[in-house]
């Protein structure tokens, strides 16, 4: 097999492999036949231990504490302050656009806008508690 053909196969397999959490239909059990819809050798599925990569991105108590401490000491970045001001005025869409320009992706921007709006909610609730007393 030539290197070009091998490279093509590698590239093709990268795009056709199912990803974790993909919305594909569950696979049918193999029939033991080598033709048909459920073709393939019948095997028992092994229960593998969880991989360390499965925990990637999961925040621990320590990480949460450190991030909150840094946020408390350092405060907000200028673009985050601008987003909060836009949210106070009620310009949610403009806040999303500002966040998207700064963060690069729509998904990150939505997350940041939600985070800033929750900060505003907490500030408002803290303000009402002090007024009640």
LOBA-582113 format. One line per 3 residues: their letters; for each residue x, z, y negated of C-alpha. Coordinates in nm, 2 decimals, padded with zeros to 4 digits. Layout:
A) X:Z:Y ~ ...
//
This chain:
XXX) 00.00:00.00:00.00 ~ 00.14:-00.09:-00.34 ~ 00.19:00.15:-00.62
XXX) -00.07:-00.02:-00.83 ~ -00.33:00.01:-00.56 ~ -00.24:00.37:-00.50
XXX) -00.27:00.45:-00.88 ~ -00.61:00.28:-00.89 ~ -00.73:00.49:-00.59
XXX) -00.61:00.81:-00.76 ~ -00.77:00.73:-01.09 ~ -01.10:00.63:-00.92
XXX) -01.11:00.95:-00.71 ~ -01.07:01.17:-01.02 ~ -01.39:01.03:-01.17
XXX) -01.60:01.02:-00.86 ~ -01.53:01.38:-00.74 ~ -01.81:01.62:-00.80
XXX) -01.73:01.90:-01.05 ~ -01.81:02.27:-01.02 ~ -02.17:02.34:-01.11
XXX) -02.27:01.97:-01.11 ~ -02.64:01.90:-01.09 ~ -02.62:01.70:-00.77
XXX) -02.87:01.74:-00.49 ~ -02.76:01.97:-00.20 ~ -02.60:01.78:00.09
XXX) -02.78:01.74:00.42 ~ -02.61:01.88:00.74 ~ -02.40:01.62:00.93
XXX) -02.56:01.46:01.23 ~ -02.24:01.40:01.43 ~ -02.30:01.02:01.43
XXX) -02.07:00.79:01.25 ~ -02.35:00.58:01.09 ~ -02.65:00.67:00.89
XXX) -02.73:00.88:00.59 ~ -02.60:01.21:00.74 ~ -02.30:01.05:00.91
XXX) -01.99:01.27:00.98 ~ -01.83:01.52:01.22 ~ -02.02:01.84:01.25
XXX) -01.81:02.13:01.12 ~ -01.87:02.49:01.03 ~ -01.82:02.57:00.66
XXX) -01.54:02.84:00.61 ~ -01.61:03.12:00.37 ~ -01.30:03.12:00.14
XXX) -01.19:03.41:-00.08 ~ -01.25:03.36:-00.45 ~ -00.97:03.18:-00.63
XXX) -00.81:03.33:-00.94 ~ -00.90:03.02:-01.14 ~ -01.27:03.11:-01.08
XXX) -01.23:03.40:-01.32 ~ -01.07:03.19:-01.59 ~ -01.23:03.26:-01.93
XXX) -01.41:03.58:-01.82 ~ -01.35:03.85:-02.08 ~ -01.24:04.19:-01.97
XXX) -01.32:04.52:-02.15 ~ -00.97:04.54:-02.28 ~ -00.97:04.18:-02.42
XXX) -01.31:04.25:-02.58 ~ -01.18:04.57:-02.74 ~ -00.87:04.40:-02.87
XXX) -01.06:04.11:-03.02 ~ -01.30:04.34:-03.19 ~ -01.01:04.54:-03.33
XXX) -00.84:04.23:-03.47 ~ -01.17:04.11:-03.62 ~ -01.21:04.45:-03.79
XXX) -00.86:04.45:-03.93 ~ -00.82:04.08:-04.02 ~ -01.18:04.00:-04.12
XXX) -01.31:03.65:-04.12 ~ -01.14:03.32:-04.19 ~ -01.23:03.13:-04.51
XXX) -01.43:02.87:-04.31 ~ -01.62:03.15:-04.13 ~ -01.71:03.30:-04.47
XXX) -01.84:02.97:-04.58 ~ -02.05:02.93:-04.27 ~ -02.20:03.28:-04.33
XXX) -02.28:03.19:-04.69 ~ -02.45:02.87:-04.57 ~ -02.65:03.06:-04.31
XXX) -02.76:03.32:-04.58 ~ -02.90:03.03:-04.79 ~ -03.07:02.88:-04.49
XXX) -02.86:02.57:-04.45 ~ -02.81:02.59:-04.07 ~ -02.74:02.22:-04.03
XXX) -02.47:02.22:-04.30 ~ -02.32:02.53:-04.14 ~ -02.30:02.34:-03.81
XXX) -02.14:02.04:-03.98 ~ -01.87:02.26:-04.15 ~ -01.80:02.44:-03.81
XXX) -01.78:02.10:-03.63 ~ -01.52:01.97:-03.89 ~ -01.31:02.28:-03.85
XXX) -01.34:02.34:-03.47 ~ -01.35:01.98:-03.34 ~ -01.64:01.98:-03.10
XXX) -02.02:02.01:-03.13 ~ -02.03:02.28:-02.85 ~ -01.77:02.50:-03.02
XXX) -01.95:02.46:-03.35 ~ -02.28:02.57:-03.21 ~ -02.11:02.87:-03.05
XXX) -01.94:02.96:-03.38 ~ -02.27:02.92:-03.58 ~ -02.45:03.15:-03.33
XXX) -02.17:03.40:-03.35 ~ -02.18:03.40:-03.74 ~ -02.56:03.43:-03.74
XXX) -02.54:03.73:-03.50 ~ -02.28:03.89:-03.74 ~ -02.52:03.84:-04.02
XXX) -02.81:03.99:-03.82 ~ -02.59:04.30:-03.74 ~ -02.49:04.33:-04.11
XXX) -02.86:04.32:-04.22 ~ -02.97:04.57:-03.95 ~ -02.68:04.80:-04.06
XXX) -02.79:04.76:-04.42 ~ -03.15:04.85:-04.34 ~ -03.05:05.16:-04.15
XXX) -02.85:05.29:-04.45 ~ -03.14:05.22:-04.68 ~ -03.38:05.42:-04.46
X) -03.17:05.73:-04.47
//
